[in-house]
Amino acid sequence: MKFFKIIFLTLVFCLATQFVSAQDSLPKNNFAPALIIYPAYTPKTYPSATNNYVSVLIGGGINFKLNGKDKWHQHYNFPFFGFDLFYGMFDKSSELGQVIGFTPCMQISNAKNDRKMKLKIGLGAAYFNKPYNVVSNPNNFYIGSHFTNMTAISVLWERKLQNNFYFSYGAGIVHFSNGHTRLPNVGLNLISLNTGIRFNKNNATYTHKIDSVKNRITYAVKLGLGMHSFGETTKAIGGPDYPSYHVSLYASKPSKQIHIWQAGITLAYYTSFYDYIRSQQMDYKNPRMASSTALIFAGHEFVFGKFALSTQLGIYCYNSFYIRQKKLSGNWDGMIERIEAFNTNRLGLMYYPLKKKNTLNKLNNQLFFGVFIKANFAQADLFEYSVGYVF
């Protein structure tokens, strides 16, 4: 797992540093540091987990106002881009400890007017100093490992104060999960308010001439390696990580220069399913087939430079082992369990290393790498590393 963590952190670092490096052409991207405070409430999301509690995250933003070096800047209305560093405290500190987080992030609005509502998205990593431990910390069912994913999404408004200082306020959600690579992994959901102050010296922006292009359909193949612990959210604690293998075939249709819409299929093989079937001598005629899944999905990419934020919504066409296990364990009567057996979702970050500057969402004949968190409905399933090609 250390090797895969290095891959993930390297990709996140590339994303965070791509837009802060010096460039010779004008206009300059404006340095826009910020201080943000997130008072938050975490509802109880699992029967065995700690009761409701409150927390606070304090963040420092190392961000830049993008002023038009790339064409995609103007399609996002010249957003802020950079990364936030977080320190978090919980009122159940004896169980949950403290957390530090690092999230590359982008803040966009649908208009140039500073008074409009803005959307801020951050996707990165976090470190908890007190994860679950069977001896010293047996009540922390939320976080089962030191390292987790950190996803922060918020809506906010900004008001200019004076001398290039802006006051912001809003609300959002912060999510921590290790992608089911270590159990227990209920995951932390922080429902938060946010307030902060940003320094931003306004500067002229450069507007590119955008040529109209024919948005033709492309086709892609993606190979993925998933890692997860076998078991339910709080059961089979301490087990090994199992690999799973995924292949996706899909068609893509670009739209409005920064969007890509997708539809396709994904086939997967879970070694954890196969080992369990063999060890328990379950009566499957074809254990390897039973250890496989098939799904159809619809997806979307927000393209910004060489990176893209990917979301996918999938429906299982074949998920035999999962459904049978739910029935055998007595967890098939609830609505949530049935939804988990048929719905699957992915959230990820994709990197196109050979993509030319200022080509917007033109991604045909492109190699790509990606990292994804896959969930069955809202329950994390695995962390996936992928490579693929768009034809």
Buried (B, 14 or more C-beta within 10 A) or exposed (E): EEEBEEEBBEBBBBBBEBBBEEEEEEEBBBBBBBBBBBEBEBEEBEEEBBEEBEBBBBBBBBBBBBBBBBBBBBBBBBBBBBBBBBEBBBEBEEBBBBBBBBBBBBBBBEEEEBEEEBBBBBBBBBBBEBBBEEEEBEBBBBBBBBBBBBBBBBEBBBEEEEEEEBEBEBEBEBBBBBBBBBBBBBBBBBEBBBBBBBBBEEBEBBEBEEEEEEBEEBEBBBEBBBBBBBBBBBEBBEBEBBEBBBBBEBEBEBEEBBBBBBEBBBBBBBBBBBBBBEEEEBEBEEBEEBBBBEBBBBBBBBBBBBBBBBBBEBEBEBBBBBBBBBEEEEBBEEEEBBEBBBBBBBBBBBBBEEBEEBBBBBBEEBEBBBBBBBBBBBBBBBBBBBEBEBE
